[in-house]
Amino acid sequence: MMTELLLDLLLVVSLLLTALCALLAQDLFRAVVMFMAFGLLMALAWVRLQAPDIALAEAALGAGLTGVLLLDAVSHFRQSDSGAGSGESS
């Protein structure tokens, strides 16, 4: 019983810290990675709440698909940002 309470407390603190790191990150890549870590921790929280169907959806969509799409957007943003600095016109 005590170990479950400690695990839940650790999970809540980890969720809060990763959310704060994602919000305060200066680098977009780091923010996206923190968002993906938050999604995986949130999936674990849903498992602890005995909702495995929501946990699977959170892991697949929240951490997986959305994270990959955001990483792709960051890479496109960096490419267009570096092209604008070299004097090229779009």
For each residue, the residues with C-beta under 8 A, 3 or more apart:
1: 4 5
2: 5 6
3: 6 7
4: 1 7 8
5: 1 2 8 9
6: 2 3 9 10
7: 3 4 10 11 48
8: 4 5 11 12 48
9: 5 6 12 13
10: 6 7 13 14
11: 7 8 14 15 41 44 45 48
12: 8 9 15 16
13: 9 10 16 17
14: 10 11 17 18 41
15: 11 12 18 19 38 41 42 45
16: 12 13 19 20
17: 13 14 20 21
18: 14 15 21 22 34 37 38 41
19: 15 16 22 23 34 38
20: 16 17 23 24
21: 17 18 24 25 30 34
22: 18 19 25 31 34 35 38
23: 19 20 31
24: 20 21
25: 21 22 28 30 31 34
26: 30
27: 30 31
28: 25 31 32 74 77 78
29: 32 33 71 74
30: 21 25 26 27 33 34
31: 22 23 25 27 28 34 35
32: 28 29 35 36 67 70 71 74
33: 29 30 36 37
34: 18 19 21 22 25 30 31 37 38
35: 22 31 32 38 39 66 67 70
36: 32 33 39 40 63 67
37: 18 33 34 40 41 63
38: 15 18 19 22 34 35 41 42 62 63
39: 35 36 42 43 58 59 62 63 64 66 67
40: 36 37 43 44 59 63
41: 11 14 15 18 37 38 44 45
42: 15 38 39 45 46 58 62 63
43: 39 40 46 47 55 56 58 59 62 63
44: 11 40 41 47 48 55
45: 11 15 41 42 48 49
46: 42 43 49 51 52 54 55 58
47: 43 44 50 51 52 55
48: 7 8 11 44 45
49: 45 46
50: 47
51: 46 47 54 55
52: 46 47 55 56
53: 56 57
54: 46 51 57 58
55: 43 44 46 47 51 52 58 59
56: 43 52 53 59 60
57: 53 54 60 61 62
58: 39 42 43 46 54 55 61 62 63
59: 39 40 43 55 56 62 63 64
60: 56 57 63 64 65
61: 57 58 64 65 66
62: 38 39 42 43 57 58 59 66 67
63: 36 37 38 39 40 42 43 58 59 60 66 67
64: 39 59 60 61 67 68
65: 60 61 68 69
66: 35 39 61 62 63 69 70
67: 32 35 36 39 62 63 64 70 71
68: 64 65 71 72
69: 65 66 72 73
70: 32 35 66 67 73 74
71: 29 32 67 68 74 75
72: 68 69 75 76
73: 69 70 76 77
74: 28 29 32 70 71 77 78
75: 71 72 78 79
76: 72 73 79 80
77: 28 73 74 80 81
78: 28 74 75 81 82
79: 75 76 82 83
80: 76 77 83 84 90
81: 77 78 84 85
82: 78 79 85 86
83: 79 80 86 88 90
84: 80 81 88 90
85: 81 82
86: 82 83
87:
88: 83 84
89:
90: 80 83 84
